[in-house]
Amino acid sequence: MRALLLRWILMSLAVWGAASVLPDRMIAVSTVWSALLAAAVIGLLNALVKPLLLVFKIVTFPINLLTLGLFALVVSFAMNMVVFWGVGQWLPGFKVNGWLAAAAGAAIMGLGNSMLALLMPDRRRQR
């Protein structure tokens, strides 16, 4: 439970950081609560959409084999970008202005989540 709360807070910081780093109001977060809610909705949507991509991964296995897995990275990034943009269109207080902003925000959140994965202890590896 503590790890989930920590992950949520750090993901919220990544959303806030994406809004702070990007120029010209590409991403706007009005309050801290908006960042917390956006991170929760993005995390929930990613958790729900990711199993649906399993079928897509099975179908695209030959392409993944030819590109040595880089196609899976592109598909994952595209999914995160669409989720980031969709949440920005739907959630009040969190605004994403265009696909370029969604791509940049998804990239910043992806880097933040990668760094988080390195810092968080994995219980499965400890067993």
N, C-alpha and C positions, 0 to 999 in steps of 0.2 A: 504494500500500500504506500509505503514511504517512497519507494522507487517511482511509482506512478505519479505521485504528487511532485516529486523532483523533476521528472521528465516533462510534466505539464508546465511547470514554472519555467524551465529552461527553454521549452518550445515557445512559450509566451515571450520570453526575452528575445528569441530569434525573430519573432514577428515584429516586436518593437524595434529591434535592431535593423531589420529590413526597411521599416518605415523611416528610420532615422538616417540610414546610410544612403538610400536612393535619392537622386536629385529631383527637383521640380514636382514634388508631391505625387510621385508615381504611386506610392502606397501611403494612405493616410490612416492613422489610428487615433481616434479621438480621446480615449481614456485607457487607463490600465485595464479596466474591466473589459473593454472591447478587445484588447490584446489577449487577455485570458480566455474570453469566450471564443475568439477566432482560433486560438491554438487548440482548444477543446474540440471545436467543430471540425477543424482540419484533421486532427488526429483521429476522430471518430469516422470521418468519411474515408480516410486512408485505410483504416482497419476494415471497413465494410467493402471497399472497392478492390482491395488487394486480392482477396480470394477469387473474385471474378476474373482477374487477370491470369489465373492459373490455366484456364482453358485457352486463353490467348497464347500463353507461353508454350503450351503443348503444340499448338498449331504452328507457331513460329520457331520451333526447335531447329529446323534446318538452317534458318537464317542466323540464329544464335550460334550455331555450330560454325558456320562460315565466317562470321564476324568475331569469333572468339568471345562471345558474350557481350559485346558492345551494344548490340541491338536491344538487349534487355535493359541496359542502362538508359538508352534513349526512351524506351517505352515507360520506364519508371519515372523519368524526368517529365515526360509529357503528361502522365497521369497526375503527378504532383502539381504541375502547372495548371491543369484544368481545374483541379480541386481548389487551388489557391485563388484562381480567378473567380470560380463559382461562389466561393465563400465571400469574396470581396463584393460581389454583386448582390448577394442576399442579406448579409449581416449588417445591421445598422451600426455605425461607428467604426467600421472597417471598410475602407474603399480601395479598390485596385483599379487603376486607370489604364486599361489596355493590356494586350497580351505580352508586350515587352516587359511591362511592370510585373506581370504574373510570372514570366520566365525568370526575371531577376529575383523576385521574392522566393520562388521555389528553389532557385539555386542557393540563395543565402540560407534558407531553412534546411536544405539538404546538407550543406556544409556544417551547419549548426548541429543537426542530428547525427552526422558522422562523428563530429568531435564529441558529442554526448555519448555515443555508443562506445567510444574509446575510453571515456572516463568512468562510465557506469560499470560496476561489477556485474558479471553475467553469472547467475546462479547455476545455469546448466553446465558451465565449464567447471564449477567448483565441486560438482558431485563426483 
